Amino acid sequence: MTASLDQLRRCHFAVDLGAARTRVYVKGTGLVVDQPSVAAVNTRTGALIAVGEFAERMTGRTPHYIRVVRPVSGGSVVDIEMAQRMLRQLLGDKTRRTLRRKPFLRAAACTPHDADPLGRRAAIETLVGLGARRVELVDTLLAAGVGCGLPVERPEATMIMVCGAAATQLAVLSLGAIVTAERIPVGGEAVDRAIVQHLRHKHELMLPSQSVRPLQIALSGNGLTAHGPTSTVITGLDVATGLARSVKVDTAAVRHAIQTPLTAVLDGIGKVLRDCPPDLVADLADRGIMMVGGSALLPGLDQMLRASTGMPVHIAERPELCAIQGLGAMLEGRVEPLELHLPADD
């Protein structure tokens, strides 16, 4: 990371293309885009109808000739052309004109830790299509660590957990690099799916995927912990009749239903700690785990991790913005590399 700080300071804008949301930071301006990574297209004409929040609200409500697409999956661009069109629309004409005036436009982008060469190439081509002459790639784990204020450049171990919609990434950081990392293909969407399947099988109830947030409704209060509410009422569609129906749901059963995806996250934490050098594990016992990402706000998740691991668990301030804020700090030159003060020769 230290070697690329100078290159990042030359960048003019940064993009965090996530499976759930897309965020854009412009140097000297700040965060200019924070919208869902969704686009709606007319399949008859190929015209782009809507992007962002408006396109997300159209999911499941469109006629057959309008298709709602997500050009980003699991943190990687899967449809370069659509991602470019979505970004152009989200940036708007004014911001695009401002960026095009730069004589040698440079961009930075977040990429998952285990992104393959094709995934990294797709991120580069997406931004090149917006006019960038050079694209710098930054590991999402490092960017999020900087964004939440962790001393990633110091010779001290810090553990970060990026809770995304499609996956959870874990890493131990020290001296501006990743010591060990693990990616678990379980995120907030997997937890929501587990709740939806439980309600369908147990109560024969379907939840509208976009109009409600299943986890927030089913696990209000203390959420995943046993100290939460014993029951809650949920309204959905009856599987047999297709009519609206309300049922009283036992939250203990819901907590049991989501243990399978959450157990995978706990296994990932154990693997990262086993692969970490003993001296760094001692640091982590004191500092604990820093949670970032939109799914870090799942109610009670931090308490469950704290009880299962015995380590301190913290949630970053505004965890969903940590990665793009970290990129912004690098662009603005607010991250200083570690300087070694060697003794002078006699």
N, C-alpha and C positions, 0 to 999 in steps of 0.2 A: 504494500500500500504506500510506503514512504516514497518509493521510486516513481509512482504515478501522481503524487500530489501536485507537482509542478504542471503536469499535463492537464490535470483536472481544473486547475486554476485558470487555464486558458479556455475552458469550455464556456459557452454562452447560455446553454440551457440543459436541463436534466429531465429525464423521463423515468418514471416507475410504472411499468406496464404490468399490472397485477391481474390475476384471474377475476377478481371481484371489481377492482377500481383502477382507474388510470389517473396518475398525478403528474403534473408538469411544473417544474420550477424554472423560472427565468432569472438569470443573474442580474442583480440590481433591482429586481421587481418583487420577487418572492413567488409564492405558490399561486399559479394562475389557473390551474385546472385540477379539479378533484371530483371526478364523475365515474359512474359505473362503466365498466369495459363492455358496453353493449351497443350494437347498431341494428337498425331496422332497415331492410332493403326491399324495394319493389322488384319481385322476380320477373315481372313482365318487361319492365323498362331498364332495370339495373340501377335505378335512381336510389340515392340514399335518402331515406325519409326522416329518420331521427337518430340521435346518438345520446348516450348518457342516461340520465334519469328518465327522460321522456320515453326513450326506447325500452328501458327496463320495465316501465309501467305497461308497455304494450305486450309483454310476454304473456302468451296464452289468450290474448284478446283480439288477435288480428284475423282478417280474412285470409283465405288460402294463398293469395298471391303476395302477401307481405311476410317476409321471413325475418325473425329476430335472431341475430348471430352474435357469438362471443369470439372475437378473433384471438383472444389470449386464453390459454388453458395451462394451469399448473405453473404459471409464471413465465411461460414461453409463448412466443407468437406462433400461432398455427395457420394464420391467414394474413400474409404480409400485405397484400393489396388492401384488404378490408381494414387492417390496423392503420395503414397510412391514411385512408379516407376518414376513418373515425378520428384520428388525431388532428387532421386538418380542420375538421368541423369543430372539434372541441377547442382548438386554439383560437379560431376566429380569424377574420381577415386582418384586423389591426395588429395582433401579435405576430402573425406570420409575416406581414410586411416589415415589422420592426426587426425580426430575425433575418430576413433576406437581405437587409442592408449591411449585415456584417460581411466584411471582405472575405473571410475564411471561416465559415460557420462551423463551430465545434459543438458536439453534444456528448452527454454522458447518459448511461442507462444502467439500471439494476438488472442483474441476472442471477438466477438461483445458483446455489453453490455447486450443484451437480449438473449444471446445464451442459449438454453435449455440444460439439462443434456446430451442428446444424441449428440448435437453439440460439447459440451466440450469434451465428451468422444471420439468422432471421431478425434478431434485435438490431443488428447493425444495418441491414438493408432497409428495415422499417424507417429508421431515422435518416438514412441517406436519401430515401424517397421524399423526405421533408426538406431536403436541401443541405443537410449536414455534409461537410467535406471530410470530417474525421469524427469517429465515434469512440469514446472510451467506455469500457465495460467495468463495472464495479460489482463485487460480490454483495448480494443483498444483506448477508449477515454482517459484513463490515460496515456498510452504509447505515444499517439500522443501529449498530452499536455506537457509531458516532452520533447519530441522531438522538439517541436517548441519553447521551451524556456519559457513556462508559469510557474509562481511560484506556481505550484500545491500544494506544501507542506506548503505554507504560509496560515494564516487565512484570506485570501482575495479571493473574488469571481472572477473566470475567466470563460468565456463561450467559449466552443470549438464546432466547427461544422466540423465533419468528412464527407466530400463529397465523397462517394464511387461510384463505377459503378452501383451497384444494390440497394443501400440504402444510406440514409443520417442519421447520428447519431448526436444528439445534447445533450450537458450536461453542467451543471454548476458544477465546481470543486472548492473545498476548503478543506484545511487541508489534502491533499493527498487522498481525497475520492470524490465520486460522490454524490452531494446533490440531484439533480434531473436530469433525462435524458429522452430522447424520441427518438424513432427510426421511421423514415418515409421510407416506402418502395418505395422511389423515388430517383433515382440517375442519373448519366450521361447517362446511357443507355435509361432511360425513356424519357429524353429530346431528344435524337437522334431519338428514335422511333416516337415521336410526329412530328418531322420535316419530317421524311420519309413518314409518313402517310399523312401529309399535301401535300407534293409534289405529292404523288400518286393520292389523291382525287382531288386536284385542277388542277394539270398540267398533270395528267396521265403519270407520270415519275417515274421510279424505280431507286433507287441509289444502286450501288454495296456496300454491307455492309462492306466489308473489305478494299476495294481499296480507299475509300474516308472517310473523317471525316465530316459527314453532317453538324454538328454545326459549325465547324471551317470554312467551305466554305460559308455557308449561312449567318453567322453572324460575318464576319471579322470586323476589326476596333473596334468600341466601343460596338459591340456585342448586348447585350440584351437591351441597352438603346436606347432611341429615337434619340440620336445624332449620331447613326451609319449610314452607307450607306443606301440610300433609296432603292437600288436594287442591285442584283448581278446575274451573269450568272452561271448556274449549268448544267453540262452534265450528262445524265443518259440514261437509256433504255426506249424507248417508250413502254407503256403497250400493245398497240394494235399491233404494227409492230415488236417489239423486236429489233429495230434498234437504234443506238445511236442518241440522239437528245439533243440539248441545248435549255434551256428556260431562260427567264429573270424573276427572282423571286422578288416579293415585300417583302423586309425584315420586313416591318411593319406587314404583314400577318403572317410571320414566327414567329415573337415575340408573336403575338396573339395566335398562335397554341400551343406554349409551356407554356402558362400561367397556364394551368390546372395542370401539374406536379409541377411547381414552386409554385403555390398557396398552395399545400400541405406542402411544406417546410416552407412557411411563417406561416401557421397554427401551425406547430410544434414548431416554435420559440415562438409563443404566448403562447402555452400550457406550455412550459418549464418556461417561465417568470412568468406565473400565479401560478405555483407550487413552485416557489422559495421564500424563506423568504424575507421580505421587505428590511432588512439590506443588504442582498447580492445583491438585484436588484439595490440598490444605487451604489454599486461598479461597476456593469455591465454597468450602464449608462455612467460611465467615461471610462472604459476599452474596452467596446464593445465586438465584436465577433471575434474570431480567426478562420479562415477557413483553413482547411488542407484537404489532400486527392487529388487524381488526378483530380476529377471533380471540385475542387475549381478554376481551371484555365479556366473554361468556360467563354468566353469573356463577360464582363459586368455583371456577376452574383453578384459580390461584390457591384457594383454601384446600382443594383436593390434592394438588401437587405438593403443597407444604406438608400435609398429613402423610402422604405416601413416601416422600423422599427424606423428610426430616431436615430439609434445607430451607433457608429463607427464600421466599418468592416475592418478587416485586413486579408491579405493573407500571410501565413507563407512562409518563404524562402524555396524553394524546397518542396512544400506542400505534394507531393506524397510520400516523404521519411520520413515524421515525425514519423510515428508509429514505423518503424524499427529503426530509429535513437534513439527514446526514449528507446526502448528495449536495444539497444546497450549501451546507457549511464548507464542504470541500471546494465548491465552485467559488465561494466568496473568500476563500483563504483563511477561514477561521480555525482550521486544523493545522497544528504545528507538528512537524516530524520530531521524533526523539533525537536529541543531540547528545553525542558522547563527548564528555569533557576529559580528554586524555591528559595525563601528567606531562609537563614539558620536559624535554630531554635536557640533561645537564651538559 
